[in-house]
Amino acid sequence: MSEIERGGVTFRVDREACTGSGSCVFHAPETFDQDDELKVVVLDEGGDPASAVTAAVESCPSGALRLASAAPAARPNTQGEAR
């Protein structure tokens, strides 16, 4: 299993779980490809924007691509605001 990081988000890539649907290649073609066994391979971790990699992960039917961790959302600064 390998991991890639894009835009503060870490994704896991599990080739053993890959069923070869190709949805990752459709959504993020500069990041993912398929080998001769139709298993996912990472071409370039920085190939596509984080939104495209996220779409690839969300569309993966086998769960071979998964969200591993996300950077915490920034909290708004509320100090000094009137109530």
PEBELSUL-V625063 format. One record per run of one state. SS is the DSSP state (2 for helix, 1 for strand, 0 for the rest). FROM is the first residue (numbers start at 1). TO is the last residue. If there is no record, write none. Layout:
ss: <SS | SS>
from: <FROM | FROM>
to: <TO | TO>
This chain:
ss: <0 | 1 | 0 | 1 | 0 | 2 | 0 | 2 | 0 | 1 | 0 | 1 | 0 | 2 | 0 | 1 | 0>
from: <1 | 2 | 7 | 9 | 14 | 15 | 18 | 23 | 28 | 32 | 35 | 40 | 43 | 50 | 60 | 65 | 71>
to: <1 | 6 | 8 | 13 | 14 | 17 | 22 | 27 | 31 | 34 | 39 | 42 | 49 | 59 | 64 | 70 | 83>
